[in-house]
């Protein structure tokens, strides 16, 4: 396990040491499941699995050709599903740990890969929030030249719905290119991307409502449009 090497290529998928761990457990359970030495076997499981986790955690330092969080997400998900299926009592804490690490790496992957798809708007509203934090009243923000209604309209105009959807289509294809098919995590990742994009969008709407009250300024696409973009891209790739 300690000497196991990470495969090279565009799709790493499930690491060989994770597969070997599964094989070890399957073989050991078939031979020693009801043996008197069960306690020793459980110790062995925990020791080996600690090594597996340590190897997976070292992936960001290996110099992968792809996103390390993606590979970690897939492998922790695989371990979690395997341990859930096996129901080995002594590994219950490790099963929960695998689930937690899977969720953490999913979140990191989404933040890194999706990023801030409306970057110029994000920067604009970062400035708005900074002014409010400095003591400028929300209703007075729009009177500052850099954050006027006219400037906001310019920023919004840079993101027509058609272009946003096209960017999402490119993002979907990019994710699909690197995710391994055996874990079938594309629907989960895409849903998480949708939720993060929606969170950013709703924050923009809230800031417009608070700082540009009565301006009737709106985004070039609605929440419903955004949800339709994600849905239609999913359907187009079924």
C-alpha positions as CSV (number, residue, x, y, z in Angstrom):
1,X,0.0,0.0,0.0
2,X,2.8,2.4,0.9
3,X,4.7,1.7,-2.3
4,X,1.7,2.0,-4.5
5,X,2.1,4.5,-7.4
6,X,-0.5,6.8,-8.9
7,X,-1.3,6.0,-12.5
8,X,-0.7,8.6,-15.1
9,X,-3.2,9.8,-17.7
10,X,-6.3,12.0,-18.1
11,X,-8.5,9.6,-16.1
12,X,-7.0,8.1,-13.0
13,X,-10.2,6.8,-11.5
14,X,-10.0,4.4,-8.6
15,X,-6.4,4.0,-7.3
16,X,-4.8,0.6,-7.5
17,X,-4.2,0.6,-3.7
18,X,-8.0,1.1,-3.1
19,X,-8.7,-1.8,-5.4
20,X,-6.1,-3.9,-3.5
21,X,-7.7,-3.0,-0.2
22,X,-11.0,-4.2,-1.4
23,X,-9.5,-7.5,-2.6
24,X,-7.7,-7.9,0.8
25,X,-11.0,-7.4,2.7
26,X,-12.9,-9.7,0.5
27,X,-10.3,-12.5,0.8
28,X,-9.8,-12.0,4.6
29,X,-13.6,-12.0,5.2
30,X,-14.1,-15.2,3.3
31,X,-11.3,-16.9,5.3
32,X,-11.4,-15.3,8.8
33,X,-14.9,-13.9,9.2
34,X,-15.8,-16.2,12.1
35,X,-12.3,-17.0,13.3
36,X,-11.2,-16.6,16.9
37,X,-8.5,-14.2,15.7
38,X,-11.2,-11.7,14.5
39,X,-9.8,-8.9,16.8
40,X,-6.4,-9.2,15.2
41,X,-8.0,-9.0,11.7
42,X,-9.9,-5.9,12.7
43,X,-6.6,-4.3,13.8
44,X,-5.1,-5.2,10.5
45,X,-8.0,-3.6,8.6
46,X,-7.6,-0.4,10.5
47,X,-3.9,-0.3,10.0
48,X,-4.1,-0.9,6.3
49,X,-7.0,1.6,5.8
50,X,-5.0,4.3,7.7
51,X,-2.2,3.7,5.1
52,X,-4.8,3.9,2.2
53,X,-6.2,7.2,3.6
54,X,-2.7,8.6,4.1
55,X,-1.8,7.8,0.4
56,X,-5.0,9.4,-0.8
57,X,-4.4,12.5,1.3
58,X,-0.9,12.9,-0.3
59,X,-2.3,13.2,-3.8
60,X,-2.1,17.0,-3.9
61,X,1.7,16.7,-3.5
62,X,2.1,14.1,-6.2
63,X,1.9,16.5,-9.2
64,X,-1.1,15.1,-10.9
65,X,-2.1,16.2,-14.4
66,X,-5.6,16.8,-13.1
67,X,-7.5,18.2,-10.1
68,X,-6.4,16.3,-7.0
69,X,-9.7,17.0,-5.2
70,X,-11.5,15.2,-8.0
71,X,-9.4,12.1,-7.6
72,X,-9.7,12.2,-3.8
73,X,-13.5,12.7,-4.0
74,X,-13.9,9.7,-6.3
75,X,-11.7,7.4,-4.2
76,X,-13.2,8.4,-0.8
77,X,-16.7,7.9,-2.4
78,X,-15.6,4.5,-3.6
79,X,-14.3,3.5,-0.1
80,X,-17.4,4.8,1.6
81,X,-19.7,2.8,-0.7
82,X,-17.6,-0.3,-0.3
83,X,-17.6,-0.1,3.5
84,X,-21.3,0.6,3.6
85,X,-21.9,-2.6,1.6
86,X,-19.6,-4.7,3.7
87,X,-20.9,-3.5,7.1
88,X,-17.7,-4.2,9.1
89,X,-18.4,-3.0,12.6
90,X,-14.7,-2.2,13.4
91,X,-14.5,0.1,10.4
92,X,-17.6,2.1,11.0
93,X,-15.6,5.2,12.1
94,X,-13.5,4.9,9.0
95,X,-16.7,4.6,6.9
96,X,-17.9,7.9,8.3
97,X,-14.5,9.5,7.8
98,X,-14.5,8.4,4.2
99,X,-18.0,10.0,3.7
100,X,-16.8,13.2,5.3
101,X,-13.7,13.4,3.2
102,X,-15.7,12.6,0.1
103,X,-18.0,15.5,0.9
104,X,-15.2,17.9,1.7
105,X,-13.3,17.1,-1.5
106,X,-16.6,17.5,-3.5
107,X,-17.0,21.0,-2.1
108,X,-13.4,21.9,-2.8
109,X,-13.7,20.6,-6.3
110,X,-16.8,22.5,-7.1
111,X,-15.4,25.8,-5.7
112,X,-12.1,25.3,-7.7
113,X,-13.7,24.1,-11.0
114,X,-16.8,26.3,-11.1
115,X,-15.0,29.3,-9.5
116,X,-16.8,32.5,-10.1
117,X,-18.5,32.2,-13.5
118,X,-19.6,35.8,-13.5
119,X,-16.2,37.0,-12.5
120,X,-16.5,40.7,-13.4
121,X,-19.8,40.9,-11.5
122,X,-18.3,39.2,-8.6
123,X,-15.5,41.7,-8.5
124,X,-18.0,44.6,-8.8
125,X,-20.1,43.3,-5.9
126,X,-16.9,42.6,-3.8
127,X,-16.4,46.3,-4.1
128,X,-20.0,47.0,-3.1
129,X,-19.7,44.8,0.0
130,X,-16.4,46.5,0.9
131,X,-17.9,49.9,0.8
132,X,-20.8,48.8,3.0
133,X,-18.3,47.2,5.4
134,X,-16.4,50.5,5.5
135,X,-19.6,52.3,6.7
136,X,-21.2,53.5,3.5
137,X,-25.0,53.2,3.8
138,X,-26.5,50.7,1.4
139,X,-28.7,53.3,-0.2
140,X,-25.7,55.5,-0.9
141,X,-23.5,53.0,-2.6
142,X,-25.0,53.7,-6.1
143,X,-23.9,57.4,-5.7
144,X,-20.3,56.4,-5.8
145,X,-18.9,56.6,-9.4
146,X,-17.3,53.2,-9.5
147,X,-20.5,51.5,-8.2
148,X,-23.1,53.6,-9.9
149,X,-26.3,52.2,-11.5
150,X,-24.7,52.8,-14.9
151,X,-21.6,50.8,-14.0
152,X,-23.7,48.0,-12.7
153,X,-25.7,47.9,-15.9
154,X,-22.4,47.7,-17.9
155,X,-21.3,44.7,-15.7
156,X,-24.6,42.9,-16.1
157,X,-24.5,43.4,-19.9
158,X,-21.3,41.4,-20.1
159,X,-23.3,38.2,-19.2
160,X,-26.2,37.6,-21.5
161,X,-28.0,34.3,-20.8
162,X,-26.9,32.8,-24.1
163,X,-23.2,33.2,-23.2
164,X,-23.7,31.9,-19.7
165,X,-25.3,28.8,-21.0
166,X,-22.5,28.3,-23.5
167,X,-19.9,28.6,-20.7
168,X,-21.8,26.0,-18.7
169,X,-21.8,23.6,-21.7
170,X,-18.0,23.9,-21.9
171,X,-17.7,23.4,-18.2
172,X,-19.8,20.2,-18.4
173,X,-17.7,18.7,-21.1
174,X,-14.5,19.6,-19.3
175,X,-15.7,17.8,-16.1
176,X,-16.9,14.8,-18.0
177,X,-13.5,14.5,-19.7
178,X,-11.8,13.9,-16.4
179,X,-14.3,12.2,-14.1
180,X,-14.0,8.4,-14.1
181,X,-17.2,6.6,-15.3
182,X,-17.2,3.8,-12.7
183,X,-18.2,6.1,-9.8
184,X,-21.0,7.8,-11.8
185,X,-20.5,11.1,-9.8
186,X,-21.3,13.4,-12.7
187,X,-24.9,14.0,-11.6
188,X,-23.7,14.7,-8.1
189,X,-21.0,17.1,-9.2
190,X,-23.3,18.9,-11.7
191,X,-26.0,19.3,-9.0
192,X,-23.4,20.8,-6.6
193,X,-22.2,23.2,-9.4
194,X,-25.8,24.3,-9.9
195,X,-26.3,25.0,-6.2
196,X,-23.1,27.0,-6.0
197,X,-23.9,29.0,-9.1
198,X,-27.4,29.6,-7.7
199,X,-26.0,30.8,-4.4
200,X,-23.8,33.4,-6.1
201,X,-26.7,34.5,-8.3
202,X,-29.0,35.0,-5.3
203,X,-26.4,37.0,-3.5
204,X,-26.2,39.3,-6.5
205,X,-29.9,39.7,-6.5
206,X,-30.0,40.5,-2.8
207,X,-27.3,43.2,-3.2
208,X,-29.1,44.8,-6.1
209,X,-32.3,44.8,-4.0
210,X,-30.6,46.4,-1.0
211,X,-28.1,48.8,-2.7
212,X,-30.0,49.7,-5.9
213,X,-33.5,49.9,-4.6
214,X,-36.1,51.2,-7.1
215,X,-33.6,51.0,-10.0
216,X,-35.4,48.1,-11.7
217,X,-32.0,46.7,-12.6
218,X,-32.2,42.9,-13.1
219,X,-29.8,40.2,-14.4
220,X,-30.0,39.2,-18.0
221,X,-31.3,35.8,-17.0
222,X,-33.6,34.6,-14.2
223,X,-33.2,31.9,-11.6
224,X,-35.6,29.8,-13.7
225,X,-33.4,30.4,-16.8
226,X,-30.3,29.3,-14.8
227,X,-32.0,26.1,-13.6
228,X,-33.2,25.4,-17.2
229,X,-29.6,25.8,-18.5
230,X,-28.3,23.1,-16.1
231,X,-31.3,20.9,-16.8
232,X,-31.1,21.1,-20.6
233,X,-27.3,20.5,-20.5
234,X,-27.9,17.3,-18.4
235,X,-30.6,16.1,-20.8
236,X,-28.5,16.8,-23.9
237,X,-25.8,14.6,-22.5
238,X,-27.9,11.6,-21.4
